[in-house]
Amino acid sequence: MAVDPDRVLKRVQFTKKNYRDLYPALESAIVDSQVGKNGIVTGASQGIGKVLHQLAFAKNSAKNLVLASRSLAKLEAAKSDILKINDNCNVLVVSVDTTSEMDGQKLEKVVKDNFGHADVLVNNSGQYAGRGNIEELDVKAWWSDFELNVKGTYLTTQSFLRLLPKTSKASVITVGSMTADLIFPGKSSYFVTLENPDVQAVVFHPGAVLTPMLDDSPEARPFALDTPELAGAFAVHLTTERAKNLNGKYASLEARSEDIVSKGLLTEELKGVFSSVG
């Protein structure tokens, strides 16, 4: 029986129309939005992270880009691709393990020594190693997801904020996943979360994108039709003034932004009737 590749998308559909590739309105809205800005992208050597800097931030005139991941060889190849798109962009590559405090300090020093601070941080490093039911899993593999997806995000964001002047506007964009709010057998360890009140902080779901993370999930591959170009463009959009009303939200779209704010949609919170003492 044929599988409907939009089945999962339809179950969580929030708008009347959905896009699975970069569309003209979004593309035109972010043109040259990164002029003069310094950006950091972690997990920048492959998958969504690679497109985030190549076809999104570099294409929209970022001044400086720092690409960080564990694979220096892949970062150098990515740098070469960026310069083909925007040869005016200054690109630095740094081999780091984002779970390491020492490597976090190394990344911070590279940014500080070269241009003082960054304006945009994209937390894209993530993994899904804890595959399987809890009673069957190796604890080190299961916990490694938390080390990278949570601790790594925290350390990179901490370094970014330490360098940021108090009066500077900035954006922290974290690539999360709708999986964090859904329950699937064998996927107990996978989530990313971030919120910082001092900057434009958004966690966004990039869609179902065919990346190496799905190599061991053949059941999910038929639904992975969203393009990384769409995710990259949306990440750029989230750093712009137009997206300021999504601050502190978990987002996967631009539409219905007024409803999102006025009705408190796409915000995780604990609701209940609480007693008042006093």
C-alpha atoms as one frame of an Amber mdcrd trajectory, in Angstrom:
protein
   0.000   0.000   0.000   1.324   3.430  -0.938   2.424   5.651   1.937   1.172
   9.227   2.056   4.365  11.276   2.561   2.304  14.119   4.050   0.569  11.949
   6.654   2.685  13.117   9.591   2.596  16.726   8.407  -1.201  16.722   8.236
  -1.486  15.428  11.797   0.235  18.546  13.134  -0.898  21.018  10.476  -1.331
  24.495  11.967  -2.079  26.538   8.841  -4.300  26.060   5.800  -1.263  25.894
   3.528   2.104  24.268   4.173   5.375  24.562   2.298   8.006  21.876   1.989
  10.478  23.924  -0.010  11.711  27.516  -0.092   8.937  29.791  -1.364   9.096
  33.290  -2.930   7.591  35.289  -0.034  10.097  33.941   2.465  13.026  34.220
   0.075  12.284  37.872  -0.733  11.726  38.743   2.944  15.292  37.851   3.947
  17.274  39.389   1.069  20.402  41.099   2.475  19.029  40.739   6.023  22.473
  39.683   7.260  24.470  42.655   5.948  27.153  43.584   8.467  26.337  40.702
  10.796  28.667  38.145  12.343  27.265  34.642  12.661  28.148  31.327  14.290
  26.732  28.021  13.074  27.408  24.815  15.011  26.967  21.431  13.398  27.933
  23.239  10.228  29.625  20.486   8.250  26.622  18.523   6.966  22.842  18.267
   6.718  20.727  21.260   7.680  23.685  23.091   9.205  25.565  23.041   5.932
  22.698  24.621   4.043  22.066  27.115   6.860  25.363  28.833   6.219  25.800
  28.121   2.527  22.461  29.002   0.998  21.006  31.136   3.754  23.341  33.305
   5.827  26.106  33.596   3.234  23.649  34.184   0.401  22.010  36.987   2.381
  25.263  38.919   2.820  26.617  37.899   6.234  29.873  39.743   6.934  31.628
  37.044   8.968  30.749  33.405   9.548  32.264  30.995  12.040  31.570  27.371
  11.161  31.988  24.883  13.989  31.792  21.101  14.118  34.016  18.141  14.885
  35.108  17.510  11.288  37.634  20.090  10.140  37.927  18.537   6.667  34.179
  18.862   6.053  34.241  22.440   7.381  36.991  23.384   4.938  34.899  21.968
   2.084  31.902  23.942   3.335  34.000  27.103   3.482  34.975  26.621  -0.144
  31.311  26.280  -1.113  30.411  29.462   0.780  33.056  31.523  -0.987  31.571
  30.451  -4.317  28.279  31.993  -3.203  29.657  35.076  -1.448  33.358  35.769
  -1.844  33.047  38.878   0.331  32.157  36.800   3.370  34.973  36.178   5.832
  34.700  32.506   6.818  36.467  30.931   9.787  36.336  27.202  10.563  36.828
  25.769  14.041  36.954  22.113  15.002  35.053  21.802  18.275  33.170  19.301
  20.380  30.324  21.432  21.699  29.980  19.232  24.791  33.500  20.198  25.869
  33.923  23.277  28.068  37.488  23.657  26.811  36.337  23.603  23.191  33.615
  26.106  24.048  36.289  28.443  25.360  38.286  27.879  22.163  35.300  28.880
  20.019  34.699  31.922  22.200  38.336  33.010  21.814  38.199  32.669  18.017
  35.156  34.934  17.870  36.569  37.461  20.346  39.989  37.681  18.688  38.598
  38.083  15.167  35.565  40.353  15.509  34.741  40.867  19.178  31.315  39.246
  19.251  28.702  37.603  17.063  25.210  38.859  16.273  23.642  35.507  15.411
  24.117  32.046  16.867  22.562  29.002  15.227  22.640  25.984  17.537  22.443
  23.193  14.996  24.602  20.507  16.649  22.446  17.567  17.567  22.216  13.824
  17.421  19.924  10.897  18.014  22.065   8.043  19.326  19.666   6.726  21.966
  17.618   4.575  19.610  15.595   1.841  21.222  13.569   1.155  24.321  14.997
   2.328  27.634  15.342  -1.169  29.105  17.438  -2.243  26.117  19.689   0.772
  25.628  23.275   1.360  26.631  23.180   4.208  29.140  26.184   5.966  27.573
  24.518   6.110  24.164  21.228   7.320  25.674  22.888   9.997  27.808  25.105
  11.201  24.961  22.009  12.722  23.328  21.491  14.899  26.397  25.190  15.799
  26.465  25.126  17.129  22.902  21.553  18.347  22.501  21.296  20.049  25.898
  24.738  20.621  27.401  26.301  21.449  24.024  23.555  23.981  23.299  24.026
  25.523  26.733  27.822  25.845  26.475  27.741  27.386  22.999  25.015  29.835
  24.014  26.924  30.734  27.164  30.035  31.586  25.133  27.960  33.624  22.687
  26.287  35.651  25.442  29.512  36.287  27.358  30.891  38.228  24.399  27.683
  40.086  23.592  27.691  43.790  24.613  24.765  44.596  26.891  23.231  47.062
  24.436  23.545  44.864  21.348  20.616  43.161  19.677  21.227  39.540  18.833
  19.538  36.288  17.877  19.908  32.751  19.204  18.253  30.278  16.844  18.140
  26.653  17.971  17.250  23.839  15.622  14.898  21.615  17.595  12.414  18.969
  16.575   8.729  18.335  16.821   9.789  14.936  18.163  10.336  16.695  21.495
   6.547  17.029  21.849   5.544  13.665  20.410   5.771  10.193  21.898   7.281
   7.405  19.815   8.508   4.016  20.989  12.285   3.929  21.184  12.812   7.707
  21.029  12.947   8.640  24.714  16.179  10.631  24.674  15.699  13.034  21.778
  14.969  16.702  22.541  16.506  20.182  22.464  15.322  23.197  24.437  16.506
  26.785  24.871  15.128  30.093  25.986  17.031  33.256  26.900  15.105  36.427
  27.739  17.870  38.867  26.785  17.990  38.093  23.083  15.719  36.928  20.287
  15.608  33.256  21.267  13.613  30.805  19.161  13.602  27.037  18.898  12.369
  25.977  15.483  11.320  22.733  13.892  13.064  22.484  10.490  10.563  20.043
   9.059  11.193  16.479   7.990  14.535  16.832   6.206  16.493  13.899   4.796
  19.785  14.129   6.725  22.318  11.525   7.950  20.361  11.435  11.234  17.738
   9.379   9.385  20.198   6.826   8.009  19.090   4.310  10.637  15.409   5.226
  10.502  14.103   3.809   7.190  10.520   4.076   8.437  10.840   7.882   8.592
  12.543   8.476   5.254   9.366   8.463   3.056   8.089  11.493   4.996  11.335
  13.479   4.821  10.403  15.715   1.889  11.120  19.153   3.402  14.160  20.813
   1.867  17.099  22.092   3.912  16.864  25.311   1.870  13.494  26.011   3.470
  14.925  25.407   6.961  17.895  27.642   6.222  15.801  30.508   4.947  13.451
  30.269   7.917  16.417  30.375  10.320  17.582  33.593   8.656  14.052  34.989
   8.852  13.987  34.356  12.612  16.892  36.777  13.075  15.021  39.669  11.436
  12.860  42.401  12.953   9.793  40.936  11.277  10.096  37.802  13.412  10.513
  39.534  16.782   7.020  38.459  17.876   8.224  34.837  17.825  10.746  35.480
  20.611  10.561  32.743  23.227   8.428  30.542  20.972   8.767  27.115  19.478
   8.140  27.804  15.808   7.848  25.995  12.520   6.183  28.660  10.396   5.691
  32.366   9.770   1.928  32.424   9.208  -0.605  33.408  11.885   2.048  35.297
  13.856  -0.555  37.584  15.434  -2.534  34.608  16.721   0.647  33.015  18.025
   1.358  36.041  20.207  -2.148  37.092  21.268  -3.346  33.579  22.115  -0.095
  32.298  23.554   0.246  29.576  20.932   3.380  27.509  20.294   4.566  28.142
  23.852   5.306  25.335  26.274   3.945  25.944  29.758   2.534  24.212  32.817
  -1.185  24.918  33.077  -3.335  24.199  36.118  -5.235  25.638  39.059  -2.731
  26.558  41.742  -3.510  27.566  45.308  -2.511  30.942  46.721  -1.037  31.050
  50.189  -1.005  34.311  52.137
